[in-house]
Amino acid sequence: MTPVQQKVLTQLPSNSSDCLVQAKTGTGKTIAFLLPALQSLLSGKAFPHGQVAILIMAPTRELALQIAAECDGLTAKLTPRFECHTAFGGTARGSNLNKFLRGNPTVLVATPGRLNDILGEERVREKFEDIRTLILDEADRMLDSGFLGDVKNALKRLPPKSTGWQGMCFSATIPPSLKDVVSTVLYPGYTHLSTVDENDVPTIASVPQYVVVVPEVKDIFTSLFALIKREYAANPNNFKTIVFGTTANGVALLNALFEAAASNISPNLKIFQLQSRLNQNIRTRTTNEFRDCTSGVLFASDVVGRGMDFPNVGLVIQLGLPSNAEQYIHRVGRTARAGNDGRAVIVLTEAESYFARINKKLAIIPYPTNIQAEAAESATAVSSAFDSVDMLTKSKAYQAFLGFNKTFMKNLRTDNGGLVAMANEYAEAMQCPEQPMIDKKIVGKMGFKGVRGLRVGTVERAPAPARGPGRGGNATPGPGRGANPGVNAGTGPPRASNGGLGQGRGSNSGMGGSAGKRKQENFDSDQDTERFNPRTQGRGRGGQRRGGGGRGGGRGGQMEMPW
Ligand SMILES: Nc1ncnc2c1ncn2[C@@H]1O[C@H](COP(=O)(O)OP(=O)(O)OP(=O)(O)O)[C@@H](O)[C@H]1O
């Protein structure tokens, strides 16, 4: 067992005790919560067919699929068969809901937005009348302001805590504020277990964490290119890297840039992208492809910032500010999993470099080489690669840059004018002939009315670009992993399958409406945070969604903040 598994399975008063558990990233928390929940179900009183016994909430769709696959792996030898279903957005609602209602979903893994959607139906609520265990994975994320409302709404539609169901909260980070809200799920006398010493570095000690400080915004792309090139040259054979961007549109830009520029690093360097504006099928397929690959670069937003278990990732790079120190820790935790080695580098501009300074506990040190000379040498490769990146992608990234960094203006010690100047440097670095135009409504929503340096006008909303196969990672695979029905082959690591497929083992019902109008609060946080919005999503007996199209399409008339 890993330390957290040993601790939970030997120090929990019983397998059905309430608990708050902290353990570092990549140390086996998933099994640490699944095993006691399953064991107490198997050894408890008989459980009615068709009822959900164990409900697990996770912040993102990909993590929900991963937990379900792990559950399938654990229960593969049980008879009768255990069904583990999933409920998350981005997949057909009606057929998946029917599979759930017709099936025997003993375990359900769901994202809160979608769980609320389906709990709006009486015939769904009836399946939770005998719930035994509720688990919050990434509990601090699930109980922060972004999700707390959805979690509380879901709980209102479940049997009250007084009916005796077990609550379990797990995460690598337990900020002090969590204790104020954890009573939403746990009894007052819950057991608190941790494998992280108070004075210990919250990240995996064996992971050296570096910072590259880039002189100015205009140097970020050449610096990132030079860093990836240098790291690839040091480890060309199994170069499996995740590069985190700050927003979905920022990640789409990095993906487009490196699809064009990667050949300057290596002719067969595969590029992948994962962010919330891709459709769910592509997200699921890319997740499986990157999980299986031995080398490649995944440009990702925080849809995979927490919990995601990609074997043998040797390097995590973060470009720009993480939303907070916890998010930084979880991103670094995508490497050095299950006892493996790993490295982490964060690339910050001078203005952003405060992050490393104020988070002394993270033990971030300067990158051992000054890469600015190599960055300067990369300028030609980067600028010619940008020539093949379309203007819409650049324009969306520009607006996302403004929207995201606006939330850090105080920390960046700048004002609206200074932020617009930074964004215009960013546009110049993208080889934009002039700063992209911003729709006047968005300028107003961002609070930039009258700020000098912006090109304000009415931007024609181009149709959302079809996300066809890209270079390498996004190419349409053969009849391979991503397309397999959700039946766990039982060979090798459990495989996440897309929602809504198959019955029986691993039959993930993947319910929930397609992305409704995504409520953009301050910037694109990329988690599956659609608020359940009855006006824009199908309701009632398997009804199909009414209302807007998928993410990023801006359809349905409602102005969608473009970042
Ligand atoms: N007892 C074990 N021995 C070896 N490997 C294990 C063991 N338990 C889990 N693992 C493997 O360790 C990896 C990380 O497990 P898991 O994803 O549950 O970590 P985690 O603690 O939940 O990470 P995070 O904090 O990022 O969510 C997985 O590949 C899992 O299969």
The ligand as a Gaussian input file, in Angstrom:
#p B3LYP/6-31G(d) Opt

LIG

0 1
 N       -0.461000       0.795000      -3.825000
 C        0.002000       1.259000      -4.995000
 N        1.167000       0.831000      -5.524000
 C        1.624000       1.304000      -6.684000
 N        0.988000       2.250000      -7.433000
 C       -0.168000       2.714000      -6.940000
 C       -0.726000       2.268000      -5.712000
 N       -1.895000       2.933000      -5.501000
 C       -2.058000       3.761000      -6.555000
 N       -1.037000       3.627000      -7.418000
 C       -0.844000       4.360000      -8.677000
 O       -0.356000       5.664000      -8.351000
 C       -0.793000       6.609000      -9.334000
 C       -1.398000       7.798000      -8.636000
 O       -2.583000       7.400000      -7.969000
 P       -3.769000       8.471000      -7.766000
 O       -4.110000       9.082000      -9.086000
 O       -4.843000       7.843000      -6.977000
 O       -3.000000       9.577000      -6.914000
 P       -3.614000      10.794000      -6.096000
 O       -2.999000      10.794000      -4.759000
 O       -5.097000      10.751000      -6.187000
 O       -3.049000      12.011000      -6.959000
 P       -3.667000      13.486000      -7.102000
 O       -3.433000      14.189000      -5.794000
 O       -2.918000      14.065000      -8.224000
 O       -5.124000      13.295000      -7.378000
 C       -1.799000       5.868000     -10.211000
 O       -1.158000       5.477000     -11.410000
 C       -2.152000       4.630000      -9.409000
 O       -2.508000       3.543000     -10.245000

